[in-house]
Amino acid sequence: MTTSAITVSGLRKAYKDKVVLDGIDFEVRAGSVFSLLGPNGAGKTTTVNVLTTLMRADGGTVRVAGHDIATEAKAVRAAIGVTGQFAAVDELLTGQENLQLMVDLSRVPAQDGKRVVAELLERFELTESAAKPASTYSGGMRRKLDLAMTLVGNPRIIFLDEPTTGLDPRSRHTMWAIIRDLVADGVTIFLTTQYLEEADQLADRVAVLDGGRLVADGTPDELKRQIPGTHIRLRFSSAAELDAAARVFTDATREPEALALRVPGDGGTKSLRALLDRLDEHSLSAEECSVHTPDLDDVFLALTGHTTEAAK
């Protein structure tokens, strides 16, 4: 049976008259990736700060790794790792020295320290750069080192607050691969991000935070299905077939240059089967048939009123 790594109920936080978190509720399954989305100022980082005991909540209850953050903060900190928006590496130290510093500050037995450092350097492909100052590292290398430092204590729950902000596409995909490997090892990831593709690629569940409230919570596919725009795209081999199909599906949208027709539908097998049956009834055949659903950009815009570009 799957257990909960994080449970949040009625979480509230305000700064004077400004309410940042207005009674939010969610649950994160152990061994999964939970992604919290929202525009700037939505309360994502505040949520992370509260859940990681860096900030006290004004109301509600939160349990992380089975511990109450208000009364068992020390136990919570022992179970988690945190990687913030900006790499928290000491640029005057080498990569190896940064990791050794974390070993010295952690509960890792002294006799195991060198082995742990060597394993993390190898895992994150930093061995060749281990003796170089972190100031010479690229942005992607610094983020990898930062995450490696987070893993020194072998936490089972890791909070990643916009971990790939500012990274080039290659470095971002490398970070995604590392996150997937962590989850495969049973680690729970709490991810905040403004890159909707990132949430779509990684998250088992997505929650959308806007104005201090959760406006949606579900799997990426569930959220996409809530947004109008799902359609079945049929491509034909001739304009005559396209015209004939358009007469059958009067509510469809034509793409004349592509010889394609977009037929509204929910994308389910039942509606797809009905559509294909109608084609057969009229002796029509499509060269290609594909189901298109709204992406998380569409979801984000529909739920928050912001485009992803405006949110950054």
Beta strands, then each sheet from edge to edge (+ up, - down):
strand 1: 4-15
strand 2: 18-29
strand 3: 33-37
strand 4: 59-64
strand 5: 67-68
strand 6: 80-83
strand 7: 157-161
strand 8: 188-193
strand 9: 205-210
strand 10: 213-218
strand 11: 231-235
strand 12: 253-255
strand 13: 260-264
strand 14: 288-292
sheet 1: 2+ 1- 4+ 5-
sheet 2: 6+ 7+ 8+ 3+ 9+ 10-
sheet 3: 12+ 13- 11+ 14-
end
